[in-house]
């Protein structure tokens, strides 16, 4: 453990002997040492070994754009590795066919630790090995409840709004120029009595969005598109 003396020495090590505040230039040997020490050592230790202040070392690192070495898990060192060899083998088997969250639940670990181990061991899987969502599953997107009706792999075809499915099962396909609305405005009230079919032109007249100027509508549409893309990338 470093002492106050070590920290003080690290902070004044690059000052000239006459006590002036002008820092001495870096020599080629010091730069070479910095390249060798920086990837795997903390700032205070690098400064101590080179004989420079932490401020000087940090500035030189920024100037040279040096990077820290990626942290790796040493499977042979139990002090640095909380994973046993049996854990690692089980992780490899489970990760091939399960998501990180599912693996975390099965192994009794956090999802962040699973993801860190996956990155450390370089595990990978093909998209075809991922578990597929079964037909009939439901999820919420953009405030609407969706139901998976097919399994083609194309999201726009496989998932349909639940109130559309309910209407078509009772009344047949929705005409092209018509929209399906909730009478009470509650999208979670999936009752056939709460649905009404109306011409798209009448729907547009009721929508306050089209009462705004064209420029404002364009900006609002772009903002809505941005929010949807942010939701899909979470």
Secondary structure, 3 states (H helix, E strand, C coil): CCCHHHHHHHHHCCECCCCCCCECCCCHHHHHHHHHHHCCCCHHHHHHHHCCCHHHHHHHHHHHCCCCCCCCCCCCCCCCCCCCHHHHHHHHHHHCCCCHHHHHHHHCCCHHHHHHHHHHHCCCCCHHHCCCCCCCCEEEECCEEEEECCCCCCHHHHEEEHHHHHHHHHHCCCCCCEEEEECCCCCCCCCHHHEEEEEHHHHHHHCHHHHCCHHHHHHHHHHHHHHHHHHHCC
